[in-house]
């Protein structure tokens, strides 16, 4: 089961390396990390590009203008759909919560929501959503 971790990025050069490392260090390895840059003005994008060179699971999408985190998440979901991502997970670029979440254990316990996605005119529509188990 492939997990797509979508990270909207905007001016978080102090945190993005830690967020990416927390994703990379997961025991569950069938992941892709999709970073959508929202026209950052600091060194955030250079840091992500360095990570892209060392880990092929990291993909970078660059916006032409600042569109906001909602649009970035949608772009990431569209990109994940092309690669066969079965589960979407959203992480903020200044967040390292995933460090505390063992993806392998969560999958084994069914703590994810499976989504049926339909892409139409670059918009994501949720066809069905089934909560397997709530972690809360």
GIKATA-V889931 format. One record per pair of residues at least 6 apart in sequence whose ideal C-beta (glycine too) atoms are under 6 Angstrom apart, sorted by the first residue. I is the first residue (numbers start at 1). J is the second residue. If there is no record, write none. Layout:
I	J
I	J
This chain:
1	86
2	30
2	84
2	85
2	86
3	31
3	87
3	89
4	32
4	34
4	80
4	85
4	88
5	23
5	31
5	33
5	89
5	91
6	34
6	73
6	76
6	90
7	35
7	91
7	93
8	36
8	69
8	72
8	73
9	35
9	37
9	44
9	93
10	38
10	40
11	40
11	41
11	42
12	44
12	93
12	94
13	42
13	43
13	44
15	94
16	44
16	47
16	93
17	47
18	96
19	93
19	96
20	51
22	96
22	98
22	99
23	33
23	98
24	55
26	103
27	104
28	103
28	104
32	57
33	57
33	58
34	59
34	76
34	79
34	80
35	48
35	60
36	61
36	72
36	75
36	76
37	45
37	62
38	63
38	66
38	72
39	63
39	65
39	66
48	60
51	58
52	58
52	60
61	75
73	90
74	124
77	88
77	124
78	119
80	88
81	117
81	119
87	112
91	98
110	132
110	133
111	133
111	135
112	132
113	129
113	131
114	130
115	126
115	129
116	127
116	128
117	124
118	125
118	127
